Amino acid sequence: MITYSHALIQTKLARDWGLAGLAGRGFLIGAVLPDIPLVVLSGATFGWFWLTGQGSLADTFQYLFFDAFFTNPLFITGHNLFHSPLSLALQLTAVYLLPLPAKARRLLKWVVIGSLVHTGVDIVTHHNDGPLLLWPLNWSWRFASPVSYWDPNHFGRQFTVFEHGLDALLITSLFKVQLQTRLTTRLVKWAAKLRAKPGWLPGT
């Protein structure tokens, strides 16, 4: 799925699960962290190819996502460092075993948990370009989902409509809660001011 969809989904989950403070921040970092290395590598490659005139935008896109993504060790590592379930399981183990301060342990634990939720969604929404399940031990095994969030040969068009509809519902839900919270806070403050004034009730 698109990175901002992950962020919206996990913002809603964090709110529903009551995750706040370090747990909430870590969980939301994990919503976007898995995609950041590939975004950085892709941006750097686009910039370099443009500066050196090595190919058109279409050629660079083709190289990045249909060649380097599958064959370049740097790109494979960048994409799967925070996507591979095995890599994340090892990171979670390290978080518990290393002598970390309590706050750092709590934050990092929820970053990894957030990344696991992200990759779980990606595993079932990618046909042949999803996370490598056993990286770094295996550099080729992926789950071939029947659904792809982008590939029209695997319901990509239908999923795009679904994803954007879901995003709209999540945004509406999140803003609705925020507006309700603000309105409730203002009403409570207004009522408190009224109580502080003599004669605020009829007959007093």
C-alpha positions in Angstrom: 0.0 0.0 0.0 1.0 3.6 -0.3 3.0 5.0 2.6 0.4 7.5 3.7 -2.3 4.8 3.8 -0.1 2.9 6.3 0.2 6.0 8.3 -3.6 6.6 8.4 -4.3 2.9 9.2 -1.9 2.9 12.1 -2.9 6.3 13.4 -6.5 4.8 13.7 -5.2 1.6 15.3 -3.1 3.6 17.8 -6.1 5.6 18.8 -8.4 2.5 19.0 -5.8 0.6 21.0 -5.1 3.5 23.4 -1.4 3.8 22.4 0.0 7.1 23.8 3.3 8.5 24.7 6.3 6.5 23.6 4.2 3.6 22.5 2.0 5.7 20.2 5.0 7.5 18.7 6.9 4.3 18.2 3.9 2.6 16.5 3.5 5.6 14.1 7.2 5.7 13.3 6.9 2.0 12.4 4.0 2.9 10.1 6.4 4.7 7.7 9.9 3.5 8.6 9.9 0.4 6.3 9.4 2.6 3.2 12.0 5.3 4.0 15.2 3.5 2.9 13.8 2.7 -0.6 12.5 6.3 -0.9 15.9 7.7 -0.1 17.7 5.3 -2.4 15.2 6.0 -5.2 15.4 9.8 -4.7 19.2 9.6 -4.8 19.2 7.5 -8.0 16.7 9.8 -9.7 18.9 12.8 -8.8 22.1 11.2 -10.0 20.7 9.9 -13.3 19.2 13.4 -13.9 22.5 15.2 -13.1 24.5 12.9 -15.2 22.0 12.6 -18.1 22.1 8.8 -18.0 18.5 8.2 -18.9 15.0 9.6 -19.1 12.6 9.6 -16.2 10.8 6.5 -17.6 14.2 4.7 -18.0 15.2 5.5 -14.4 11.8 4.3 -13.1 12.1 1.1 -15.0 15.7 0.5 -13.7 14.7 1.2 -10.1 11.6 -0.8 -9.7 12.0 -3.6 -12.3 15.7 -4.1 -12.1 17.5 -2.7 -9.0 14.6 -3.6 -6.7 15.1 -7.3 -7.4 18.8 -7.5 -8.2 20.8 -4.7 -6.5 22.0 -5.8 -3.0 21.8 -2.3 -1.7 18.2 -1.8 -2.8 17.2 -5.3 -1.6 18.8 -4.6 1.8 17.2 -1.1 2.0 13.8 -2.4 1.3 13.9 -5.4 3.5 15.7 -4.1 6.5 12.4 -3.0 8.1 10.1 -5.1 5.9 11.4 -8.7 6.3 9.5 -10.5 9.1 12.6 -12.3 10.0 14.7 -9.1 10.1 12.1 -7.5 12.3 11.9 -10.5 14.6 15.6 -10.3 15.1 15.4 -6.6 15.8 12.7 -7.2 18.4 14.8 -9.9 20.0 17.7 -7.4 20.2 15.5 -4.8 21.8 14.7 -7.1 24.6 18.2 -8.5 25.0 20.4 -5.4 24.8 20.9 -3.3 27.9 18.8 -0.4 26.9 17.3 2.4 29.0 13.6 1.6 29.8 12.3 4.5 27.6 14.5 3.6 24.7 13.4 -0.1 24.9 9.7 0.9 25.0 10.0 3.2 22.0 12.1 0.8 19.9 9.7 -2.1 20.8 6.8 -0.2 19.4 8.7 1.0 16.4 9.3 -2.7 15.5 5.7 -3.7 16.3 4.5 -0.8 14.0 6.9 -2.0 11.3 5.5 -5.6 11.6 2.0 -4.3 11.1 3.1 -2.3 8.1 4.8 -5.3 6.5 1.9 -7.6 7.3 -0.3 -5.3 5.2 2.3 -5.2 2.5 2.7 -9.0 2.3 -1.0 -9.4 1.4 -1.1 -6.4 -1.0 1.9 -7.3 -3.3 1.9 -10.0 -5.9 5.5 -10.5 -6.8 7.3 -7.5 -5.2 6.4 -7.8 -1.5 8.8 -8.2 1.4 11.3 -11.0 1.4 10.0 -13.2 4.2 13.3 -14.7 5.4 15.8 -11.9 4.5 18.8 -11.9 5.2 18.9 -15.7 5.1 16.9 -15.9 1.8 17.1 -13.2 -0.8 14.3 -14.3 -3.1 11.3 -15.9 -1.3 8.2 -13.7 -1.2 4.5 -14.5 -0.7 2.7 -14.2 -4.0 -0.5 -12.5 -3.0 -3.4 -12.8 -5.5 -3.9 -9.0 -4.9 -1.6 -6.2 -5.8 -2.2 -2.7 -4.7 -0.9 -1.3 -8.0 -0.7 -4.1 -10.7 -3.8 -4.1 -12.9 -3.2 -7.8 -13.7 -3.9 -8.6 -10.0 -6.8 -6.3 -9.2 -4.7 -3.2 -8.9 -7.4 -0.9 -10.3 -10.0 -2.2 -7.9 -7.7 -2.1 -5.0 -6.7 1.5 -5.8 -10.4 2.5 -5.5 -10.7 0.6 -2.3 -7.5 2.1 -0.8 -8.5 5.7 -1.6 -12.0 5.0 -0.2 -10.5 3.6 3.0 -8.2 6.6 3.3 -11.2 8.9 3.0 -13.0 7.0 5.7 -10.0 7.0 8.0 -9.4 10.7 7.6 -13.1 11.4 8.3 -13.0 9.2 11.4 -9.8 10.7 12.7 -11.0 14.3 12.2 -14.4 13.5 13.6 -12.8 12.3 16.9 -10.5 15.3 17.0 -13.4 17.7 16.5 -15.5 16.0 19.1 -12.7 16.1 21.6 -12.1 19.8 21.0 -15.8 20.6 21.2 -16.2 18.6 24.4 -13.2 20.4 25.9 -14.6 23.8 25.0 -18.0 22.9 26.4 -16.5 21.8 29.7 -14.5 25.1 29.9 -17.6 27.1 29.1 -19.6 25.3 31.8 -16.8 25.8 34.4 -16.8 29.5 33.7 -20.6 29.7 34.1 -20.4 27.9 37.4 -17.8 30.3 38.6 -20.3 33.2 38.1 -22.9 34.0 40.8 -26.4 33.6 39.6 -25.5 31.4 36.6 -28.5 29.2 37.3 -32.1 30.6 37.4 -33.2 31.6 40.9 -29.6 31.7 42.3 
